[in-house]
Amino acid sequence: MTLAGVLFVLVILSGLATLGMLFAGLISMSRNVEGSVEGGRRSNHLMWWRVRLQFLTIILILLWYVASRS
């Protein structure tokens, strides 16, 4: 398997992880109807992980693009 193929698989996996983290954060926010501080912290923590995963996905997409061009 080429480097571009490996990076493509990593892009797909990180994209799915980002999507999963997005839904986990949305579910966490929807269950925090009473507005507790702990629920807000949990939602904020999940959303920060989503942002990190999005950053990783963008970096992997750029690396995949460079590897597939050569």
Backbone as JSON Lines, residues from 0, in Angstrom:
{"i":0,"aa":"M","n":[0.85,-1.18,0.0],"ca":[0.0,0.0,0.0],"c":[0.9,1.25,0.0]}
{"i":1,"aa":"T","n":[0.54,2.21,-0.79],"ca":[1.33,3.43,-0.92],"c":[1.06,4.37,0.25]}
{"i":2,"aa":"L","n":[1.91,5.37,0.37],"ca":[1.74,6.37,1.42],"c":[0.41,7.11,1.24]}
{"i":3,"aa":"A","n":[0.06,7.4,0.0],"ca":[-1.21,8.09,-0.26],"c":[-2.39,7.23,0.18]}
{"i":4,"aa":"G","n":[-2.3,5.93,-0.01],"ca":[-3.37,5.03,0.41],"c":[-3.5,4.97,1.92]}
{"i":5,"aa":"V","n":[-2.38,4.91,2.61],"ca":[-2.4,4.9,4.07],"c":[-2.97,6.21,4.61]}
{"i":6,"aa":"L","n":[-2.53,7.32,4.04],"ca":[-3.05,8.62,4.48],"c":[-4.54,8.76,4.2]}
{"i":7,"aa":"F","n":[-5.0,8.19,3.08],"ca":[-6.43,8.25,2.77],"c":[-7.24,7.5,3.83]}
{"i":8,"aa":"V","n":[-6.75,6.33,4.24],"ca":[-7.44,5.57,5.28],"c":[-7.44,6.35,6.59]}
{"i":9,"aa":"L","n":[-6.32,7.0,6.92],"ca":[-6.26,7.81,8.13],"c":[-7.19,9.01,8.07]}
{"i":10,"aa":"V","n":[-7.33,9.6,6.89],"ca":[-8.28,10.72,6.72],"c":[-9.7,10.25,6.99]}
{"i":11,"aa":"I","n":[-10.05,9.09,6.45],"ca":[-11.4,8.55,6.66],"c":[-11.64,8.26,8.15]}
{"i":12,"aa":"L","n":[-10.67,7.63,8.79],"ca":[-10.82,7.3,10.21],"c":[-10.91,8.55,11.09]}
{"i":13,"aa":"S","n":[-10.08,9.54,10.81],"ca":[-10.14,10.75,11.63],"c":[-11.42,11.55,11.35]}
{"i":14,"aa":"G","n":[-11.9,11.49,10.13],"ca":[-13.18,12.14,9.83],"c":[-14.34,11.48,10.57]}
{"i":15,"aa":"L","n":[-14.32,10.15,10.62],"ca":[-15.37,9.44,11.36],"c":[-15.26,9.69,12.86]}
{"i":16,"aa":"A","n":[-14.03,9.79,13.37],"ca":[-13.84,10.1,14.78],"c":[-14.36,11.51,15.09]}
{"i":17,"aa":"T","n":[-14.13,12.44,14.19],"ca":[-14.63,13.8,14.37],"c":[-16.16,13.81,14.38]}
{"i":18,"aa":"L","n":[-16.75,13.06,13.47],"ca":[-18.21,12.99,13.41],"c":[-18.76,12.36,14.68]}
{"i":19,"aa":"G","n":[-18.12,11.31,15.17],"ca":[-18.56,10.68,16.4],"c":[-18.46,11.61,17.59]}
{"i":20,"aa":"M","n":[-17.38,12.39,17.65],"ca":[-17.21,13.34,18.74],"c":[-18.24,14.46,18.65]}
{"i":21,"aa":"L","n":[-18.59,14.86,17.43],"ca":[-19.63,15.88,17.26],"c":[-20.95,15.38,17.82]}
{"i":22,"aa":"F","n":[-21.34,14.15,17.47],"ca":[-22.6,13.61,17.98],"c":[-22.55,13.38,19.48]}
{"i":23,"aa":"A","n":[-21.4,12.96,20.01],"ca":[-21.28,12.79,21.46],"c":[-21.47,14.13,22.17]}
{"i":24,"aa":"G","n":[-20.9,15.2,21.63],"ca":[-21.08,16.52,22.22],"c":[-22.51,17.02,22.13]}
{"i":25,"aa":"L","n":[-23.15,16.76,21.0],"ca":[-24.55,17.18,20.85],"c":[-25.47,16.43,21.8]}
{"i":26,"aa":"I","n":[-25.22,15.13,21.96],"ca":[-26.03,14.34,22.88],"c":[-25.8,14.81,24.31]}
{"i":27,"aa":"S","n":[-24.55,15.11,24.63],"ca":[-24.23,15.6,25.98],"c":[-24.93,16.94,26.25]}
{"i":28,"aa":"M","n":[-24.95,17.83,25.26],"ca":[-25.62,19.12,25.44],"c":[-27.13,18.94,25.58]}
{"i":29,"aa":"S","n":[-27.7,18.01,24.82],"ca":[-29.15,17.84,24.88],"c":[-29.59,17.2,26.18]}
{"i":30,"aa":"R","n":[-28.72,16.42,26.82],"ca":[-29.08,15.79,28.11],"c":[-28.89,16.74,29.28]}
{"i":31,"aa":"N","n":[-28.21,17.83,29.07],"ca":[-27.96,18.79,30.14],"c":[-29.06,19.85,30.14]}
{"i":32,"aa":"V","n":[-30.3,19.43,30.31],"ca":[-31.42,20.37,30.24],"c":[-31.52,21.23,31.49]}
{"i":33,"aa":"E","n":[-31.02,20.73,32.62],"ca":[-31.12,21.53,33.84],"c":[-30.03,22.58,33.94]}
{"i":34,"aa":"G","n":[-29.05,22.52,33.04],"ca":[-28.0,23.54,32.99],"c":[-26.96,23.42,34.07]}
{"i":35,"aa":"S","n":[-26.66,22.21,34.48],"ca":[-25.66,22.05,35.54],"c":[-24.27,22.42,35.03]}
{"i":36,"aa":"V","n":[-23.42,22.82,35.95],"ca":[-22.05,23.22,35.61],"c":[-21.27,22.02,35.1]}
{"i":37,"aa":"E","n":[-21.46,20.87,35.76],"ca":[-20.72,19.66,35.36],"c":[-21.09,19.23,33.93]}
{"i":38,"aa":"G","n":[-22.34,19.31,33.58],"ca":[-22.76,18.97,32.22],"c":[-22.19,19.92,31.2]}
{"i":39,"aa":"G","n":[-22.11,21.19,31.54],"ca":[-21.51,22.18,30.65],"c":[-20.03,21.93,30.44]}
{"i":40,"aa":"R","n":[-19.35,21.56,31.52],"ca":[-17.93,21.24,31.4],"c":[-17.7,20.02,30.51]}
{"i":41,"aa":"R","n":[-18.54,19.02,30.68],"ca":[-18.42,17.81,29.87],"c":[-18.64,18.13,28.39]}
{"i":42,"aa":"S","n":[-19.64,18.92,28.09],"ca":[-19.9,19.31,26.7],"c":[-18.75,20.13,26.14]}
{"i":43,"aa":"N","n":[-18.22,21.04,26.94],"ca":[-17.1,21.86,26.5],"c":[-15.87,20.99,26.23]}
{"i":44,"aa":"H","n":[-15.63,20.02,27.09],"ca":[-14.49,19.11,26.9],"c":[-14.65,18.3,25.62]}
{"i":45,"aa":"L","n":[-15.85,17.82,25.36],"ca":[-16.08,17.05,24.12],"c":[-15.91,17.92,22.88]}
{"i":46,"aa":"M","n":[-16.36,19.15,22.95],"ca":[-16.22,20.03,21.79],"c":[-14.76,20.41,21.54]}
{"i":47,"aa":"W","n":[-13.96,20.54,22.61],"ca":[-12.53,20.8,22.41],"c":[-11.87,19.61,21.73]}
{"i":48,"aa":"W","n":[-12.28,18.39,22.08],"ca":[-11.74,17.21,21.39],"c":[-12.17,17.2,19.92]}
{"i":49,"aa":"R","n":[-13.39,17.66,19.65],"ca":[-13.84,17.73,18.26],"c":[-12.98,18.69,17.46]}
{"i":50,"aa":"V","n":[-12.66,19.84,18.05],"ca":[-11.82,20.82,17.36],"c":[-10.44,20.23,17.09]}
{"i":51,"aa":"R","n":[-9.87,19.53,18.05],"ca":[-8.56,18.9,17.84],"c":[-8.62,17.85,16.74]}
{"i":52,"aa":"L","n":[-9.68,17.07,16.72],"ca":[-9.81,16.06,15.67],"c":[-10.01,16.7,14.31]}
{"i":53,"aa":"Q","n":[-10.73,17.81,14.24],"ca":[-10.87,18.52,12.98],"c":[-9.52,19.02,12.49]}
{"i":54,"aa":"F","n":[-8.71,19.55,13.37],"ca":[-7.38,20.01,13.01],"c":[-6.54,18.86,12.48]}
{"i":55,"aa":"L","n":[-6.58,17.72,13.16],"ca":[-5.85,16.54,12.71],"c":[-6.33,16.1,11.33]}
{"i":56,"aa":"T","n":[-7.63,16.12,11.11],"ca":[-8.19,15.71,9.82],"c":[-7.72,16.65,8.71]}
{"i":57,"aa":"I","n":[-7.69,17.94,8.96],"ca":[-7.24,18.9,7.94],"c":[-5.78,18.68,7.61]}
{"i":58,"aa":"I","n":[-4.95,18.45,8.63],"ca":[-3.53,18.19,8.4],"c":[-3.36,16.91,7.58]}
{"i":59,"aa":"L","n":[-4.11,15.87,7.91],"ca":[-4.02,14.62,7.16],"c":[-4.48,14.78,5.71]}
{"i":60,"aa":"I","n":[-5.5,15.6,5.49],"ca":[-5.97,15.85,4.13],"c":[-4.88,16.54,3.32]}
{"i":61,"aa":"L","n":[-4.22,17.53,3.94],"ca":[-3.14,18.22,3.24],"c":[-1.99,17.27,2.93]}
{"i":62,"aa":"L","n":[-1.62,16.42,3.89],"ca":[-0.55,15.45,3.65],"c":[-0.94,14.45,2.56]}
{"i":63,"aa":"W","n":[-2.2,14.01,2.59],"ca":[-2.68,13.07,1.56],"c":[-2.62,13.73,0.17]}
{"i":64,"aa":"Y","n":[-3.0,15.0,0.11],"ca":[-2.97,15.71,-1.18],"c":[-1.54,15.79,-1.71]}
{"i":65,"aa":"V","n":[-0.6,16.14,-0.84],"ca":[0.8,16.24,-1.27],"c":[1.33,14.87,-1.68]}
{"i":66,"aa":"A","n":[0.99,13.83,-0.93],"ca":[1.49,12.49,-1.25],"c":[0.87,11.94,-2.53]}
{"i":67,"aa":"S","n":[-0.37,12.3,-2.81],"ca":[-1.02,11.75,-4.01],"c":[-0.58,12.51,-5.29]}
{"i":68,"aa":"R","n":[-0.05,13.71,-5.11],"ca":[0.4,14.47,-6.29],"c":[1.74,13.99,-6.81]}
{"i":69,"aa":"S","n":[2.55,13.37,-5.96],"ca":[3.88,12.95,-6.39],"c":[3.91,11.51,-6.88]}
